[in-house]
Amino acid sequence: MNGRDAAGLSPFEAFATLRHLRVTMKQLRLLLGFVIASAKARSSP
């Protein structure tokens, strides 16, 4: 990490990391919702 520790993030880097995390969480939630919905559909008679 170019000679700086994690606490030395620039505001832009911190913002980009936060955005990336939010997008990842959104994708995980969508995926989880899809898996749960398909499991429910499969278990219904």
C-alpha distance matrix in Angstrom:
0.0 3.8 5.6 5.9 6.9 8.1 11.2 10.0 10.1 12.7 15.9 15.6 12.3 14.0 17.1 15.8 14.4 17.8 19.7 18.2 19.0 22.5 23.2 22.3 24.6 27.3 27.2 27.4 30.3 32.1 31.7 33.0 35.9 36.8 36.9 39.0 41.3 41.9 42.6 45.1 46.7 47.0 48.5 51.1 54.5
3.8 0.0 3.8 5.7 8.5 10.4 12.7 10.5 10.9 12.6 16.2 15.9 13.2 15.4 18.4 17.3 16.6 20.0 21.7 20.5 21.8 25.0 25.6 25.1 27.6 30.0 30.0 30.5 33.4 35.0 34.8 36.3 39.0 39.9 40.1 42.3 44.5 45.1 45.9 48.4 49.9 50.3 51.9 54.4 57.8
5.6 3.8 0.0 3.8 6.8 10.0 11.6 9.5 11.3 13.3 17.1 17.5 15.0 16.6 20.0 19.5 18.5 21.5 23.7 22.8 23.6 26.9 27.9 27.3 29.4 32.1 32.3 32.6 35.3 37.2 37.0 38.2 40.9 42.1 42.2 44.2 46.5 47.3 47.9 50.3 52.1 52.4 53.8 56.4 59.8
5.9 5.7 3.8 0.0 3.8 6.7 7.9 5.8 7.9 10.4 14.0 15.0 12.4 13.5 17.1 17.0 15.9 18.6 21.1 20.5 21.1 24.2 25.6 25.2 26.9 29.7 30.3 30.5 32.9 35.0 35.1 36.1 38.7 40.2 40.4 42.1 44.5 45.5 46.0 48.3 50.1 50.7 52.0 54.4 57.9
6.9 8.5 6.8 3.8 0.0 3.8 5.4 5.5 7.7 11.1 14.1 15.5 12.6 12.7 16.4 16.7 14.8 17.1 20.1 19.4 19.3 22.5 24.2 23.5 24.9 27.9 28.6 28.4 30.8 33.1 33.2 33.8 36.6 38.2 38.2 39.7 42.3 43.4 43.7 45.9 48.0 48.5 49.5 52.0 55.6
8.1 10.4 10.0 6.7 3.8 0.0 3.8 5.4 6.0 9.8 12.0 13.3 10.3 9.6 13.4 13.7 11.4 13.5 16.6 16.1 15.7 18.8 20.7 20.0 21.2 24.2 25.1 24.9 27.1 29.6 29.8 30.4 33.0 34.7 34.9 36.3 38.8 40.0 40.4 42.4 44.5 45.2 46.2 48.6 52.2
11.2 12.7 11.6 7.9 5.4 3.8 0.0 3.8 5.6 8.9 10.8 13.1 10.9 9.5 13.3 14.6 12.7 14.0 17.4 17.6 17.1 19.7 22.1 21.8 22.6 25.5 26.9 26.7 28.5 31.1 31.7 32.1 34.4 36.5 36.8 37.9 40.4 41.9 42.2 44.0 46.2 47.1 48.0 50.2 53.9
10.0 10.5 9.5 5.8 5.5 5.4 3.8 0.0 3.8 6.4 9.3 11.4 9.6 9.4 13.0 14.2 13.2 15.0 17.9 18.2 18.5 21.0 23.0 23.1 24.3 26.9 28.2 28.5 30.4 32.7 33.3 34.1 36.4 38.2 38.7 40.1 42.3 43.7 44.4 46.2 48.2 49.2 50.3 52.4 56.1
10.1 10.9 11.3 7.9 7.7 6.0 5.6 3.8 0.0 3.8 6.4 7.9 5.8 5.9 9.4 10.4 9.8 11.8 14.3 14.8 15.4 17.8 19.6 20.0 21.5 23.8 25.0 25.7 27.6 29.6 30.4 31.4 33.6 35.3 36.0 37.5 39.5 41.0 41.8 43.6 45.4 46.5 47.8 49.8 53.5
12.7 12.6 13.3 10.4 11.1 9.8 8.9 6.4 3.8 0.0 3.8 5.4 5.2 6.2 8.6 9.9 10.6 12.3 14.2 15.4 16.6 18.4 20.1 21.1 22.6 24.4 25.9 27.0 28.7 30.4 31.6 32.8 34.6 36.3 37.4 38.8 40.6 42.1 43.3 44.9 46.6 47.9 49.3 51.1 54.8
15.9 16.2 17.1 14.0 14.1 12.0 10.8 9.3 6.4 3.8 0.0 3.8 5.5 5.1 6.0 8.5 9.9 10.5 12.2 14.1 15.3 16.4 18.3 19.9 21.0 22.5 24.3 25.6 26.9 28.6 30.2 31.3 32.8 34.6 36.0 37.2 38.8 40.6 41.8 43.2 44.8 46.4 47.7 49.4 53.0
15.6 15.9 17.5 15.0 15.5 13.3 13.1 11.4 7.9 5.4 3.8 0.0 3.8 5.4 5.1 6.1 8.5 9.8 10.5 12.2 14.2 15.2 16.4 18.2 19.9 21.0 22.5 24.2 25.7 27.0 28.5 30.1 31.5 33.0 34.5 36.0 37.4 39.0 40.4 42.0 43.3 44.9 46.5 48.1 51.7
12.3 13.2 15.0 12.4 12.6 10.3 10.9 9.6 5.8 5.2 5.5 3.8 0.0 3.8 5.4 5.1 6.1 8.6 9.9 10.5 12.3 14.2 15.4 16.4 18.4 20.0 21.1 22.5 24.3 25.8 26.9 28.4 30.2 31.6 32.8 34.5 36.1 37.5 38.8 40.5 42.0 43.2 44.8 46.7 50.2
14.0 15.4 16.6 13.5 12.7 9.6 9.5 9.4 5.9 6.2 5.1 5.4 3.8 0.0 3.8 5.5 5.1 6.2 8.6 9.9 10.6 12.3 14.3 15.3 16.5 18.4 20.0 21.0 22.5 24.4 25.7 26.8 28.5 30.3 31.5 32.8 34.5 36.2 37.3 38.8 40.6 41.9 43.2 45.0 48.7
17.1 18.4 20.0 17.1 16.4 13.4 13.3 13.0 9.4 8.6 6.0 5.1 5.4 3.8 0.0 3.8 5.4 5.1 6.1 8.5 9.8 10.5 12.3 14.2 15.3 16.5 18.4 19.9 21.0 22.6 24.3 25.6 26.9 28.7 30.2 31.4 32.8 34.7 36.0 37.4 38.9 40.5 42.0 43.5 47.2
15.8 17.3 19.5 17.0 16.7 13.7 14.6 14.2 10.4 9.9 8.5 6.1 5.1 5.5 3.8 0.0 3.8 5.5 5.1 6.1 8.6 9.9 10.6 12.2 14.2 15.3 16.5 18.3 20.0 21.1 22.5 24.2 25.7 27.0 28.5 30.2 31.5 33.0 34.5 36.1 37.5 38.9 40.6 42.2 45.8
14.4 16.6 18.5 15.9 14.8 11.4 12.7 13.2 9.8 10.6 9.9 8.5 6.1 5.1 5.4 3.8 0.0 3.8 5.4 5.1 6.2 8.6 9.9 10.5 12.3 14.3 15.4 16.4 18.3 20.0 21.0 22.3 24.2 25.7 26.8 28.4 30.1 31.6 32.7 34.5 36.1 37.3 38.8 40.7 44.3
17.8 20.0 21.5 18.6 17.1 13.5 14.0 15.0 11.8 12.3 10.5 9.8 8.6 6.2 5.1 5.5 3.8 0.0 3.8 5.4 5.1 6.2 8.6 9.8 10.5 12.3 14.3 15.3 16.4 18.4 19.9 20.9 22.4 24.3 25.6 26.8 28.4 30.2 31.4 32.8 34.5 36.0 37.3 39.0 42.6
19.7 21.7 23.7 21.1 20.1 16.6 17.4 17.9 14.3 14.2 12.2 10.5 9.9 8.6 6.1 5.1 5.4 3.8 0.0 3.8 5.4 5.1 6.2 8.5 9.9 10.6 12.4 14.2 15.3 16.6 18.3 19.8 21.0 22.6 24.3 25.7 26.9 28.7 30.2 31.6 32.9 34.6 36.2 37.6 41.2
18.2 20.5 22.8 20.5 19.4 16.1 17.6 18.2 14.8 15.4 14.1 12.2 10.5 9.9 8.5 6.1 5.1 5.4 3.8 0.0 3.8 5.5 5.2 6.1 8.6 9.9 10.6 12.3 14.2 15.4 16.5 18.2 19.9 21.1 22.5 24.3 25.7 27.0 28.5 30.2 31.6 32.9 34.6 36.3 39.9
19.0 21.8 23.6 21.1 19.3 15.7 17.1 18.5 15.4 16.6 15.3 14.2 12.3 10.6 9.8 8.6 6.2 5.1 5.4 3.8 0.0 3.8 5.5 5.0 6.1 8.6 9.9 10.4 12.2 14.2 15.2 16.2 18.2 19.9 20.9 22.3 24.1 25.6 26.7 28.4 30.1 31.3 32.7 34.6 38.2
22.5 25.0 26.9 24.2 22.5 18.8 19.7 21.0 17.8 18.4 16.4 15.2 14.2 12.3 10.5 9.9 8.6 6.2 5.1 5.5 3.8 0.0 3.8 5.4 5.1 6.2 8.7 9.9 10.5 12.3 14.2 15.2 16.4 18.4 19.9 21.0 22.4 24.3 25.6 26.9 28.5 30.2 31.5 33.0 36.7
23.2 25.6 27.9 25.6 24.2 20.7 22.1 23.0 19.6 20.1 18.3 16.4 15.4 14.3 12.3 10.6 9.9 8.6 6.2 5.2 5.5 3.8 0.0 3.8 5.5 5.1 6.2 8.6 9.9 10.6 12.3 14.1 15.3 16.6 18.4 19.9 21.0 22.6 24.3 25.7 26.9 28.5 30.3 31.8 35.3
22.3 25.1 27.3 25.2 23.5 20.0 21.8 23.1 20.0 21.1 19.9 18.2 16.4 15.3 14.2 12.2 10.5 9.8 8.5 6.1 5.0 5.4 3.8 0.0 3.8 5.4 5.1 6.2 8.6 9.9 10.5 12.1 14.1 15.3 16.4 18.2 19.8 21.1 22.4 24.2 25.6 26.8 28.5 30.4 33.9
24.6 27.6 29.4 26.9 24.9 21.2 22.6 24.3 21.5 22.6 21.0 19.9 18.4 16.5 15.3 14.2 12.3 10.5 9.9 8.6 6.1 5.1 5.5 3.8 0.0 3.8 5.4 5.0 6.1 8.6 9.8 10.3 12.1 14.1 15.2 16.2 18.1 19.8 20.8 22.3 24.1 25.5 26.7 28.5 32.2
27.3 30.0 32.1 29.7 27.9 24.2 25.5 26.9 23.8 24.4 22.5 21.0 20.0 18.4 16.5 15.3 14.3 12.3 10.6 9.9 8.6 6.2 5.1 5.4 3.8 0.0 3.8 5.5 5.1 6.2 8.6 9.8 10.5 12.3 14.2 15.3 16.4 18.3 19.9 21.0 22.4 24.2 25.8 27.1 30.7
27.2 30.0 32.3 30.3 28.6 25.1 26.9 28.2 25.0 25.9 24.3 22.5 21.1 20.0 18.4 16.5 15.4 14.3 12.4 10.6 9.9 8.7 6.2 5.1 5.4 3.8 0.0 3.8 5.4 5.1 6.1 8.5 9.8 10.5 12.3 14.2 15.3 16.5 18.2 19.9 21.0 22.4 24.3 25.9 29.4
27.4 30.5 32.6 30.5 28.4 24.9 26.7 28.5 25.7 27.0 25.6 24.2 22.5 21.0 19.9 18.3 16.4 15.3 14.2 12.3 10.4 9.9 8.6 6.2 5.0 5.5 3.8 0.0 3.8 5.4 5.0 6.0 8.5 9.8 10.4 12.1 14.0 15.3 16.3 18.2 19.8 20.9 22.4 24.3 27.9
30.3 33.4 35.3 32.9 30.8 27.1 28.5 30.4 27.6 28.7 26.9 25.7 24.3 22.5 21.0 20.0 18.3 16.4 15.3 14.2 12.2 10.5 9.9 8.6 6.1 5.1 5.4 3.8 0.0 3.8 5.4 5.0 6.0 8.5 9.8 10.4 12.0 14.1 15.2 16.3 18.1 19.8 21.0 22.5 26.2
32.1 35.0 37.2 35.0 33.1 29.6 31.1 32.7 29.6 30.4 28.6 27.0 25.8 24.4 22.6 21.1 20.0 18.4 16.6 15.4 14.2 12.3 10.6 9.9 8.6 6.2 5.1 5.4 3.8 0.0 3.8 5.5 5.1 6.2 8.7 9.9 10.5 12.2 14.2 15.3 16.4 18.2 20.0 21.3 24.8
31.7 34.8 37.0 35.1 33.2 29.8 31.7 33.3 30.4 31.6 30.2 28.5 26.9 25.7 24.3 22.5 21.0 19.9 18.3 16.5 15.2 14.2 12.3 10.5 9.8 8.6 6.1 5.0 5.4 3.8 0.0 3.8 5.4 5.1 6.2 8.6 9.9 10.6 12.2 14.3 15.3 16.4 18.4 20.2 23.6
33.0 36.3 38.2 36.1 33.8 30.4 32.1 34.1 31.4 32.8 31.3 30.1 28.4 26.8 25.6 24.2 22.3 20.9 19.8 18.2 16.2 15.2 14.1 12.1 10.3 9.8 8.5 6.0 5.0 5.5 3.8 0.0 3.8 5.4 5.1 6.1 8.5 9.9 10.5 12.3 14.2 15.3 16.5 18.4 22.0
35.9 39.0 40.9 38.7 36.6 33.0 34.4 36.4 33.6 34.6 32.8 31.5 30.2 28.5 26.9 25.7 24.2 22.4 21.0 19.9 18.2 16.4 15.3 14.1 12.1 10.5 9.8 8.5 6.0 5.1 5.4 3.8 0.0 3.8 5.5 5.2 6.0 8.6 9.8 10.5 12.2 14.1 15.4 16.6 20.3
36.8 39.9 42.1 40.2 38.2 34.7 36.5 38.2 35.3 36.3 34.6 33.0 31.6 30.3 28.7 27.0 25.7 24.3 22.6 21.1 19.9 18.4 16.6 15.3 14.1 12.3 10.5 9.8 8.5 6.2 5.1 5.4 3.8 0.0 3.8 5.5 5.1 6.1 8.5 9.9 10.5 12.1 14.2 15.5 18.9
36.9 40.1 42.2 40.4 38.2 34.9 36.8 38.7 36.0 37.4 36.0 34.5 32.8 31.5 30.2 28.5 26.8 25.6 24.3 22.5 20.9 19.9 18.4 16.4 15.2 14.2 12.3 10.4 9.8 8.7 6.2 5.1 5.5 3.8 0.0 3.8 5.5 5.2 6.1 8.6 9.9 10.5 12.2 14.4 17.7
39.0 42.3 44.2 42.1 39.7 36.3 37.9 40.1 37.5 38.8 37.2 36.0 34.5 32.8 31.4 30.2 28.4 26.8 25.7 24.3 22.3 21.0 19.9 18.2 16.2 15.3 14.2 12.1 10.4 9.9 8.6 6.1 5.2 5.5 3.8 0.0 3.8 5.5 5.1 6.2 8.6 9.8 10.5 12.4 16.0
41.3 44.5 46.5 44.5 42.3 38.8 40.4 42.3 39.5 40.6 38.8 37.4 36.1 34.5 32.8 31.5 30.1 28.4 26.9 25.7 24.1 22.4 21.0 19.8 18.1 16.4 15.3 14.0 12.0 10.5 9.9 8.5 6.0 5.1 5.5 3.8 0.0 3.8 5.4 5.1 6.2 8.6 10.0 10.8 14.3
41.9 45.1 47.3 45.5 43.4 40.0 41.9 43.7 41.0 42.1 40.6 39.0 37.5 36.2 34.7 33.0 31.6 30.2 28.7 27.0 25.6 24.3 22.6 21.1 19.8 18.3 16.5 15.3 14.1 12.2 10.6 9.9 8.6 6.1 5.2 5.5 3.8 0.0 3.8 5.4 5.0 6.1 8.6 10.0 13.1
42.6 45.9 47.9 46.0 43.7 40.4 42.2 44.4 41.8 43.3 41.8 40.4 38.8 37.3 36.0 34.5 32.7 31.4 30.2 28.5 26.7 25.6 24.3 22.4 20.8 19.9 18.2 16.3 15.2 14.2 12.2 10.5 9.8 8.5 6.1 5.1 5.4 3.8 0.0 3.8 5.4 5.1 6.2 8.7 11.9
45.1 48.4 50.3 48.3 45.9 42.4 44.0 46.2 43.6 44.9 43.2 42.0 40.5 38.8 37.4 36.1 34.5 32.8 31.6 30.2 28.4 26.9 25.7 24.2 22.3 21.0 19.9 18.2 16.3 15.3 14.3 12.3 10.5 9.9 8.6 6.2 5.1 5.4 3.8 0.0 3.8 5.4 5.2 6.2 10.0
46.7 49.9 52.1 50.1 48.0 44.5 46.2 48.2 45.4 46.6 44.8 43.3 42.0 40.6 38.9 37.5 36.1 34.5 32.9 31.6 30.1 28.5 26.9 25.6 24.1 22.4 21.0 19.8 18.1 16.4 15.3 14.2 12.2 10.5 9.9 8.6 6.2 5.0 5.4 3.8 0.0 3.8 5.6 5.5 8.5
47.0 50.3 52.4 50.7 48.5 45.2 47.1 49.2 46.5 47.9 46.4 44.9 43.2 41.9 40.5 38.9 37.3 36.0 34.6 32.9 31.3 30.2 28.5 26.8 25.5 24.2 22.4 20.9 19.8 18.2 16.4 15.3 14.1 12.1 10.5 9.8 8.6 6.1 5.1 5.4 3.8 0.0 3.8 5.6 7.8
48.5 51.9 53.8 52.0 49.5 46.2 48.0 50.3 47.8 49.3 47.7 46.5 44.8 43.2 42.0 40.6 38.8 37.3 36.2 34.6 32.7 31.5 30.3 28.5 26.7 25.8 24.3 22.4 21.0 20.0 18.4 16.5 15.4 14.2 12.2 10.5 10.0 8.6 6.2 5.2 5.6 3.8 0.0 3.8 6.4
51.1 54.4 56.4 54.4 52.0 48.6 50.2 52.4 49.8 51.1 49.4 48.1 46.7 45.0 43.5 42.2 40.7 39.0 37.6 36.3 34.6 33.0 31.8 30.4 28.5 27.1 25.9 24.3 22.5 21.3 20.2 18.4 16.6 15.5 14.4 12.4 10.8 10.0 8.7 6.2 5.5 5.6 3.8 0.0 3.8
54.5 57.8 59.8 57.9 55.6 52.2 53.9 56.1 53.5 54.8 53.0 51.7 50.2 48.7 47.2 45.8 44.3 42.6 41.2 39.9 38.2 36.7 35.3 33.9 32.2 30.7 29.4 27.9 26.2 24.8 23.6 22.0 20.3 18.9 17.7 16.0 14.3 13.1 11.9 10.0 8.5 7.8 6.4 3.8 0.0
